[in-house]
Each structure stands twice: as C-alpha cells, then as structure tokens.
Amino acid sequence: MTLSEAQQIVDEWIKTVGVRYYNVLTNTAILMEEVGEVARIMARLYGEQSFKEGETYDLADEMADVLFVLICLANQTGVNLTEALQRNLQKKTKRDKERHQNNPKLSQTD
C-alpha cells in the first residue's frame, strides 16, 4: 500500500464507518495520546521501566494508530503525504549529506 492509497483508504473508512472526521484539534490531541502509548511501550521494552503485572502491549498496533490519525490530519489539512515525505527526504539529504558520515558517535556500536 502506498501513502496515497493509505490516504484514500482512510478517507473512505472515515466517510463510511467513522461517519465523519473529528475536528483537527481533536485529532491532534488523539495523535499525541497515541504517540504517548507508543512511548510507554518503548520505555518498557527498551528503557528502564518495567511492565506492570498483567500489562499487555502491541507495539505494531499502537504505531498503526499513530499512522492512522496522522493520515486523518493530512487528509483534513490537504497534505499529500507522498509529496511531503519526498520533499522532506530531499531536505534531509541536502542538509545532512556529510553531517552523519562525519559524526563519530554514529560509528560506535552498542
């Protein structure tokens, strides 16, 4: 599935199953909530926190929740995510062409 296809599929889902988009501010708050859920899992899996007894997690599902809400916001604000990502990668490539290659911290292995 391409980003463009994902935007179309989410739009169709919202209009049929979801009834309508939440407003942009609500979706922004939901996005922050979903990112927080990913952060909670990451802190427990890779950080120093531990899971509470009986606590379950599904990192892939939480990441998909983030992507879904981000796609909703892109659709609502007229952002073409394919074009935006392409521009962003070009910007990063130009800006960081030598920066990361010359970063001694990145040549270290854990």
HELIX and SHEET records of a PDB file:
HELIX    1   1 LEU A    3  THR A   16  1                                  14    
HELIX    2   2 VAL A   24  LEU A   45  1                                  22    
HELIX    3   3 LEU A   59  THR A   77  1                                  19    
HELIX    4   4 LEU A   81  ARG A   95  1                                  15    
HELIX    5   5 PRO A  104  SER A  107  5                                   4    
END                                                                             
